[in-house]
Amino acid sequence: MAAPGTDAVADAVAITASMLYDLVNCPHRVSMDLFADRASRDHVSPFVQLLWNRGAAHEDKIVAGIAERFVNLSAYPGSERERRTIEVMDRGEPLIYGGRISAGDLLGDPDLLRKELAGYVAADIKSGAGEEGGERGV
């Protein structure tokens, strides 16, 4: 395997929002996620699994409550989902759920893509309270 920072690694690894978040919180994690043996990871605790399950259930609830028509791409695998996202964006669909977008070595899997005047705006559905989105969760 090529060393970090070489062209071979840059060509093979897409940078995601999750990676950037991890880099800010623990730069070692990004390296471990990319290069360490996955079998050496700690098992996922029941508490973390519960949080993931609750987050997924919350997202399902929010999506089920969206009153406007939207295109659901969440069931497609990565590269097909990205291809289909481009297709529905080219058609001008007003709301896309589960799309995938990329630019160069950047990759994004936003929960929602909403068409605005200047283009599409990405949004994530979160179950925790935050500064943006309020009670709607988006």
C-alpha positions as CSV (number, residue, x, y, z in Angstrom):
1,M,0.0,0.0,0.0
2,A,1.3,3.5,-0.8
3,A,2.3,5.9,1.9
4,P,-0.1,8.6,3.1
5,G,0.2,11.8,1.1
6,T,1.2,10.0,-2.1
7,D,-0.8,10.2,-5.3
8,A,-1.8,6.6,-5.0
9,V,-3.5,7.2,-1.7
10,A,-5.1,10.5,-2.9
11,D,-6.6,8.7,-5.9
12,A,-8.0,5.8,-3.7
13,V,-9.4,7.7,-0.8
14,A,-12.3,10.2,-0.9
15,I,-12.5,12.7,1.9
16,T,-15.9,12.8,3.7
17,A,-17.4,15.1,6.2
18,S,-17.1,12.3,8.8
19,M,-13.4,12.1,8.2
20,L,-13.0,15.9,8.7
21,Y,-15.0,15.7,11.9
22,D,-12.8,12.8,13.1
23,L,-9.7,14.8,12.1
24,V,-10.6,17.7,14.3
25,N,-11.5,15.5,17.3
26,C,-8.8,12.8,16.9
27,P,-6.3,12.9,14.0
28,H,-5.1,9.4,15.0
29,R,-8.6,8.0,14.2
30,V,-8.4,9.0,10.5
31,S,-5.1,7.2,10.1
32,M,-6.4,4.1,12.0
33,D,-9.7,4.0,9.9
34,L,-7.7,4.2,6.7
35,F,-4.7,1.9,7.5
36,A,-5.3,-0.2,10.6
37,D,-6.5,-3.8,10.6
38,R,-10.3,-3.6,11.1
39,A,-10.3,-6.8,13.0
40,S,-8.3,-5.1,15.8
41,R,-11.1,-2.7,16.5
42,D,-13.0,-2.8,19.8
43,H,-16.5,-4.3,19.5
44,V,-19.3,-1.8,19.2
45,S,-20.8,-1.4,22.7
46,P,-24.5,-2.0,23.2
47,F,-24.9,1.6,24.2
48,V,-23.3,2.9,20.9
49,Q,-25.5,0.4,19.0
50,L,-28.5,1.8,20.8
51,L,-27.6,5.3,19.8
52,W,-27.2,4.3,16.1
53,N,-30.5,2.5,16.2
54,R,-32.3,5.4,17.7
55,G,-30.7,7.8,15.2
56,A,-31.8,5.6,12.3
57,A,-35.3,5.3,13.7
58,H,-35.5,9.1,14.1
59,E,-34.4,9.6,10.5
60,D,-37.0,7.1,9.3
61,K,-39.7,9.0,11.3
62,I,-38.6,12.4,9.9
63,V,-38.5,11.0,6.3
64,A,-41.9,9.4,6.7
65,G,-43.3,12.8,7.8
66,I,-42.1,14.8,4.8
67,A,-45.2,16.1,3.2
68,E,-43.7,17.1,-0.1
69,R,-42.8,14.7,-2.9
70,F,-39.2,13.6,-2.9
71,V,-36.9,11.1,-4.7
72,N,-35.6,8.4,-2.5
73,L,-32.1,7.1,-3.5
74,S,-31.2,5.6,-0.2
75,A,-31.5,1.9,-1.3
76,Y,-28.8,2.2,-4.1
77,P,-25.2,1.3,-3.6
78,G,-22.6,4.1,-3.6
79,S,-21.6,4.7,-7.3
80,E,-25.1,4.0,-8.6
81,R,-26.5,6.3,-6.0
82,E,-24.1,9.1,-7.1
83,R,-25.0,8.5,-10.8
84,R,-28.8,8.6,-10.0
85,T,-28.3,11.8,-7.8
86,I,-26.8,13.6,-10.8
87,E,-29.6,12.4,-13.0
88,V,-32.4,13.7,-10.6
89,M,-30.5,16.9,-10.0
90,D,-30.3,17.4,-13.8
91,R,-34.1,16.9,-13.9
92,G,-34.5,19.6,-11.3
93,E,-36.2,17.4,-8.7
94,P,-37.0,19.7,-5.7
95,L,-36.1,17.3,-2.9
96,I,-33.7,14.2,-2.9
97,Y,-33.3,11.8,0.0
98,G,-30.2,9.6,0.3
99,G,-28.3,11.2,-2.5
100,R,-24.5,11.1,-3.0
101,I,-22.4,13.9,-4.4
102,S,-18.7,14.3,-5.1
103,A,-16.2,16.9,-6.3
104,G,-12.6,15.8,-6.8
105,D,-11.5,13.9,-3.8
106,L,-14.5,15.1,-1.7
107,L,-17.4,12.8,-1.1
108,G,-20.7,13.6,0.6
109,D,-23.7,11.5,1.6
110,P,-26.2,14.2,2.7
111,D,-29.5,13.0,4.1
112,L,-31.4,15.5,2.0
113,L,-30.6,17.7,-1.0
114,R,-33.1,20.6,-1.5
115,K,-33.2,22.6,-4.7
116,E,-32.9,26.3,-4.1
117,L,-32.6,29.2,-6.5
118,A,-28.7,29.0,-6.7
119,G,-28.6,25.2,-6.8
120,Y,-28.9,22.3,-4.3
121,V,-28.4,22.7,-0.5
122,A,-27.4,19.6,1.5
123,A,-29.0,18.9,4.9
124,D,-28.6,16.2,7.5
125,I,-31.3,14.8,9.7
126,K,-30.2,14.7,13.3
127,S,-31.9,13.4,16.4
128,G,-30.1,15.6,18.9
129,A,-31.0,19.2,19.5
130,G,-28.8,21.7,17.8
131,E,-28.5,25.3,16.8
132,E,-29.8,24.6,13.3
133,G,-33.0,22.8,12.4
134,G,-34.8,23.2,15.8
135,E,-37.6,20.7,16.3
136,R,-37.9,19.6,12.7
137,G,-34.7,17.7,13.0
138,V,-33.4,18.8,9.6
